[in-house]
Amino acid sequence: MNSIASILKKDEFTSEDIVKLLSISEPESLEELRIAAEKVLLKYRGPSVYFRGLVEFSNICTSDCYYCGIRKSNSQVKRYLISKEQIIDGALWCAQQGYGSIVLQSGERQDSAFTDFITDTVRTIKNVTRSENLPGGLGITLCVGEQTRQTYQKFFDAGAHRYLLRIETSDKELFSSIHPPAQTFDSRVKCLQTLKEIGFLVGTGVMIGLPGQTPEHLANDILFFKNIGVDMIGMGPFIVHEQTPFSIYKDEQEGQLESHFLNSLKMIAVTRMVLKDINIAATTALQALKHDGREMGLKFGANVVMPQLTPTEFKKQYMLYEGKPCIDENAEQCKGCLSRRIQSVGRSVAINLWGDRRAVHKV
Ligand code: SAH
């Protein structure tokens, strides 16, 4: 038996095992990894794919992450905040389609006008989406950055039960090389812990292909996910945006996109092997690099997809990276396209279900 096949037979993985799996380059070994990850997915979570309708409701941001297209210092972005009514319309549409959940994502703001807006919107979504088909209303995921404990608690009490906050990289040094000094690794970890203590299902993730990132960093990222006990993962390739300080990596990235894409698939598969029953998203950034990137993500062990609900007029202003796909499509087109993509890989979309790995007690 080759060494990859013998690692794939294990139930627990060492850091060395993970580095070896992430370093796979031969197509046969990659296929062995894919099949093993798919088997773990089917055993622990079954064939269902869960839809989470994604509303990028504001691009106003007080953070200045060196890699991100909507960073505060990018003066070329037209800033917006979608009205509460438009978000509610999106939520009702989601519920009517049988999507069990919605994700509200935005740039980062800590002022009370903004956090109160979110609390109020979450409460209203819950009230208007409860039905016979969906007694608990839409499952609500928030992805609105670092906030205080009190604010997180308010969001939870209003009815949100999942929170996504990517660690971006679990390496402290690498973290400080991609963020300004005001944003710290320790503060990000503290937020993840606080979210867990409050009772949220917590999602995190990393970017793959960051300048200076090694297979060892990525292996440690997976161990980090395991150690903090995450429920969900969203990760994908880092893609240069021209209007950011990281545009200096544009030329370097040209020749590396294929390997970033492959590394992203390997990260999904190995994370599935190590963490087994969590939810893993096939992210839009995968599709930005390859037209069938999200289907590939599903084949390598992902089980969540986030169809776009952001009104078309705002999508072009929410460019975190270049080449973001589907920015001209409306929600209806996006839904049809995604359902076909999911069927094409032999899986099916779950209807009217939250699809969490474990129940969260919500009133
Ligand atoms: N402000 C919120 C959410 C918006 S950004 C937050 O901090 O959680 C959502 C994710 O997009 C980030 O966590 C980051 O991992 C990803 N992202 C940002 N810029 C990117 C880029 N250039 N390439 C790939 N992913 C990027």
Residues whose N, C-alpha, C, O or C-beta is under 5 A from the ligand:
A	BS01	SAH	Y67 C68 G69 S106 G107 E108 C143 V144 G145 L164 L165 R166 M207 P237 F238 I239 V240 H241 A285 L320 Y321
